[in-house]
Amino acid sequence: MERSCTLQAAESKRHLNTGARLWGRVRSKLLGAKLDTRTAQSRNWQTTIIGMNGIEVELSMKFTSRDLSLKRTPSKKQSGVFGVKINVVTKRERSKVPYIVRQCIEEVEKRGIEEVGIYRVSGVATDIQTLKSAFDMNTKDVLVMLSDMDINAIAGTLKLYFRELPEPLLTDRLYPAFVEGIALSDPAAKENCMLHLLRSLPEPNFSTLLFLLDHLKRVAEKEPVNKMSVHNLATVFGPTLLRPSETEHKVHANIVSDIWSHEVMAQVQVLLYYLQHPPISITELKRNTLYYSTDV
C-alpha cells in the first residue's frame, strides 16, 4: 500500500510538472507573438498548436492595442451597472457607494487581503464575465457566486467596473487639474490643491473614492504577506481611476504608445499621493473646501 501511494504521488507530481512546463511554453508563445510586429499589424486571429508529452494546446491569438483595450464605452442599457454613470447607479440603489464596489471589496477583505499579488494577478476572464453579467442583471444569487468564485476574479471584476465607467471616477472635468496639482513642487500648495480637488468631486465619486482608498490602504498594510505595496496598488488602479474618456482624452492628453508615458505616470502619482496621505475626515475636507472656489 505504501509503495502504491508513493507511485501515485510521483505520477501526480509528474503531471503537475508537465502542466506547469506546458503553461510556461504557452505563456512564452503568447508573449513572443504579441511582440512580433507582423502579428501586431494583423487584425486576424493567429492560430498555433503547442505540444508536449502527448498534450496539445491550440491557441488563437489576436493583438489588441492598449488604447482599444482601455477604451471607455458607455453601456446602451442603463438598467445594469457596467458602463453606466456612477450617479445613475447610486441614485437607483439609493446608496452612496455602488453595491458592486461594496460587495467585491467586502469579499476581498474577507478572504483575499493576504492573497499574494491581489489586484495584480489576473482572474479567469470567463469568471469575470460571469460576475459582470450577474451584477448587470442584479441576480439574487450574486452573493453566493461571490463566495464561491476565485478571489482574483472578484478583484478583476472590481477593476473592470471602474475601467468601464463612461468617464473616470476622478472625472474628465477635473483630470487636467489633478495632473497639474500633482506636479506642484511646494508641499503645502500641493496638499491644498489635492484635497480641494478631492472634495470637488461629485458626491458619489467622492464617497466611492474614499471607500476604495480605505480598502487599498488596508491591503497595503498586509504587504509583507501579499507583496502589494501602495506603489503597486497605485500602478494598478491609477490609470483605471483617472484615464479620461475617449473624447476628453483627445483634448487633454498627448497620446503615446509607451505605457510608461508621462501621462500614465501622473495618473499613478495622483493615486499614490492619496494612498500615502494620512487619513482625513469628510468633515475636515468640507471645512477646508470653504476656503476655496468650487471652480477648478
C-alpha positions in Angstrom: 0.0 0.0 0.0 2.8 2.4 0.9 4.6 1.7 -2.4 1.3 2.3 -4.3 0.8 5.7 -2.6 4.4 6.6 -3.4 3.9 5.8 -7.1 0.6 7.7 -7.2 2.2 10.7 -5.6 5.1 10.6 -8.1 2.7 10.2 -11.0 0.6 13.1 -9.8 3.8 15.3 -9.4 4.9 14.4 -12.9 1.5 15.5 -14.3 1.7 18.8 -12.3 5.2 19.5 -13.6 4.1 18.7 -17.1 1.2 21.2 -16.8 3.5 23.9 -15.3 6.1 23.4 -18.1 3.4 23.4 -20.8 1.9 26.6 -19.4 5.3 28.1 -19.4 5.7 27.3 -23.1 2.2 28.7 -23.8 3.0 31.9 -22.0 6.3 32.3 -23.8 4.5 31.8 -27.1 1.8 34.4 -26.2 4.4 36.9 -25.2 6.5 36.3 -28.3 3.5 36.6 -30.6 2.4 39.8 -29.0 5.9 41.3 -29.6 6.1 40.1 -33.2 5.5 43.2 -35.4 3.9 41.1 -38.1 1.3 39.7 -35.6 0.7 43.2 -34.2 0.0 44.6 -37.6 -2.5 41.9 -38.4 -6.1 42.2 -37.2 -6.8 38.5 -37.9 -6.7 35.7 -35.4 -3.4 33.8 -35.3 -3.7 30.0 -34.7 -0.9 27.8 -33.5 -0.5 24.4 -31.7 1.9 23.7 -28.9 2.6 20.1 -28.0 4.5 18.4 -25.2 4.4 14.8 -23.8 1.4 13.9 -25.8 -0.6 17.0 -24.8 -1.6 19.5 -27.5 -2.9 23.0 -26.9 -4.4 25.0 -29.7 -4.0 28.8 -29.3 -6.0 31.5 -31.0 -4.4 34.9 -30.6 -5.2 38.4 -31.8 -3.3 41.6 -31.0 -5.4 44.4 -29.4 -3.8 47.8 -28.9 -3.7 49.3 -25.4 -5.9 52.3 -26.4 -8.6 49.9 -27.6 -8.5 47.6 -24.7 -8.7 50.5 -22.2 -11.4 52.5 -24.1 -14.3 53.6 -22.0 -17.5 52.6 -23.7 -20.9 53.7 -22.2 -23.5 50.9 -22.0 -26.6 51.2 -24.1 -28.6 49.6 -21.3 -28.9 51.9 -18.3 -30.5 49.1 -16.2 -27.2 47.5 -15.4 -24.1 48.8 -13.6 -21.2 48.3 -16.0 -20.7 51.2 -18.4 -23.4 53.2 -16.6 -22.7 56.6 -14.9 -21.9 56.2 -11.2 -24.5 58.8 -10.2 -27.2 56.9 -12.1 -26.3 53.6 -10.3 -26.1 55.1 -6.8 -29.4 57.0 -7.3 -31.1 53.8 -8.4 -29.7 51.9 -5.5 -30.2 54.8 -3.0 -26.7 54.3 -1.8 -23.5 56.4 -1.6 -21.3 53.7 -2.9 -22.3 51.3 -5.7 -23.4 47.8 -4.5 -20.9 46.1 -6.8 -18.0 48.1 -5.2 -19.1 47.3 -1.6 -19.6 43.6 -2.2 -16.4 43.0 -4.1 -14.3 44.9 -1.6 -16.1 43.0 1.3 -15.2 39.7 -0.3 -11.6 40.6 -0.9 -11.2 41.8 2.7 -12.9 38.6 3.9 -10.6 36.1 2.1 -8.2 37.8 -0.3 -6.5 40.6 1.6 -3.5 38.3 2.2 -3.5 36.8 -1.3 -0.1 37.2 -3.0 -0.5 39.7 -5.8 -4.1 40.6 -5.1 -5.3 43.1 -7.8 -2.1 42.5 -9.8 -2.8 38.8 -10.6 -5.4 38.4 -13.3 -8.5 36.4 -12.7 -10.0 34.0 -15.2 -11.7 36.1 -17.9 -14.8 33.8 -18.1 -15.3 34.1 -14.3 -15.1 37.9 -14.5 -17.6 38.0 -17.3 -20.0 35.7 -15.3 -19.8 38.1 -12.4 -20.2 41.1 -14.7 -23.4 39.6 -16.1 -24.7 38.7 -12.6 -24.3 42.3 -11.3 -25.7 43.8 -14.5 -28.8 41.6 -14.2 -29.0 42.1 -10.4 -29.0 38.3 -9.9 -30.2 37.3 -6.5 -27.5 34.6 -6.3 -24.7 37.1 -6.8 -23.6 36.8 -3.1 -23.4 33.0 -3.4 -21.5 33.4 -6.6 -19.0 35.8 -4.9 -18.4 33.3 -2.0 -17.6 30.5 -4.5 -15.6 32.5 -7.0 -11.8 32.7 -7.2 -10.7 35.8 -5.4 -8.7 37.1 -8.3 -11.8 37.0 -10.5 -13.6 39.2 -7.9 -10.7 41.6 -7.8 -10.7 41.6 -11.6 -14.4 42.4 -11.6 -13.9 45.4 -9.4 -11.2 46.7 -11.6 -13.3 46.1 -14.7 -16.2 48.1 -13.2 -14.0 51.2 -12.7 -12.4 50.7 -16.1 -15.7 50.6 -17.9 -17.2 53.7 -16.3 -18.3 56.1 -19.1 -15.9 58.6 -17.5 -13.2 58.1 -14.9 -14.1 58.1 -11.2 -12.0 61.2 -10.8 -13.9 62.8 -13.7 -12.9 64.2 -17.1 -13.5 67.8 -15.9 -11.0 67.6 -13.1 -8.5 65.4 -14.8 -6.2 68.3 -16.1 -6.3 69.8 -12.6 -5.2 66.6 -10.9 -2.3 66.3 -13.3 -1.3 69.9 -12.7 -1.8 69.6 -8.9 0.4 66.5 -8.5 3.2 68.3 -10.4 3.4 71.2 -7.8 6.7 71.4 -6.0 5.6 73.2 -2.9 4.3 70.6 -0.4 1.7 72.9 1.2 0.4 74.2 -2.1 0.2 70.6 -3.4 -1.8 69.4 -0.3 -4.2 72.3 -0.5 -4.8 71.7 -4.2 -5.1 67.9 -4.0 -7.5 68.0 -1.0 -9.6 70.7 -2.7 -9.8 68.6 -5.9 -10.8 65.6 -3.8 -13.8 67.4 -2.3 -14.6 69.0 -5.7 -15.6 65.5 -7.0 -19.4 64.8 -7.3 -20.8 63.2 -4.2 -21.0 59.5 -5.5 -17.5 59.7 -6.9 -16.1 61.3 -3.7 -17.7 58.7 -1.4 -16.7 55.8 -3.6 -13.1 57.0 -3.9 -12.8 57.4 -0.1 -14.3 53.9 0.3 -11.8 52.4 -2.1 -8.8 54.3 -0.7 -9.6 53.0 2.8 -9.7 49.5 1.4 -6.5 49.8 -0.6 -4.7 51.2 2.5 -5.7 48.1 4.4 -4.5 45.9 1.6 -1.1 47.7 1.7 -0.9 47.1 5.4 -0.5 43.4 4.5 2.3 44.0 2.1 4.7 41.6 3.9 2.3 38.8 3.1 0.5 39.9 -0.2 3.5 41.7 -1.7 1.3 44.6 -2.7 2.7 48.0 -1.6 0.9 51.3 -2.0 3.1 51.9 -5.1 2.0 48.6 -6.6 -1.7 49.4 -5.9 -1.3 52.9 -7.4 0.2 51.4 -10.5 -2.7 49.0 -10.9 -5.6 51.5 -10.0 -4.2 54.9 -11.1 -4.9 54.6 -14.8 -8.1 52.8 -14.1 -9.5 55.6 -11.9 -8.0 58.6 -13.9 -7.7 57.7 -17.6 -10.0 60.1 -19.4 -12.9 59.1 -21.6 -12.1 58.9 -25.4 -13.4 62.4 -26.2 -11.7 64.2 -23.3 -8.5 62.1 -23.9 -8.0 63.6 -27.3 -8.4 67.1 -25.8 -6.3 66.9 -22.7 -3.7 64.2 -23.4 -0.8 63.8 -25.8 -1.3 60.1 -26.6 1.8 58.0 -26.9 2.0 54.2 -27.2 4.5 53.7 -24.4 2.6 52.5 -21.3 5.1 54.3 -19.1 4.4 57.7 -20.6 4.3 60.8 -18.5 0.5 60.7 -18.7 0.3 57.3 -17.1 3.0 58.1 -14.5 1.0 61.2 -13.5 -2.1 59.0 -13.0 -0.1 56.6 -10.8 1.3 59.5 -8.8 -2.1 61.1 -8.1 -3.4 57.9 -6.6 -0.2 57.2 -4.8 -0.4 60.7 -3.2 -3.9 59.9 -1.7 -2.8 56.4 -0.6 0.2 57.9 1.3 -1.7 60.8 2.7 -2.7 60.5 6.4 -6.4 59.8 7.0 -8.6 62.8 6.7 -12.2 63.1 7.8 -15.0 64.1 5.4 -15.9 66.9 7.9 -12.4 68.3 7.7 -12.4 68.2 3.9 -15.7 70.0 3.8 -14.5 72.7 6.2 -11.3 73.2 4.2 -13.2 73.5 1.0 -14.9 76.6 2.3 -11.7 78.5 1.8 -11.6 77.8 -2.0 -13.6 78.5 -5.0 -15.6 75.5 -6.4 -14.4 76.3 -9.9 -11.3 74.3 -10.8 
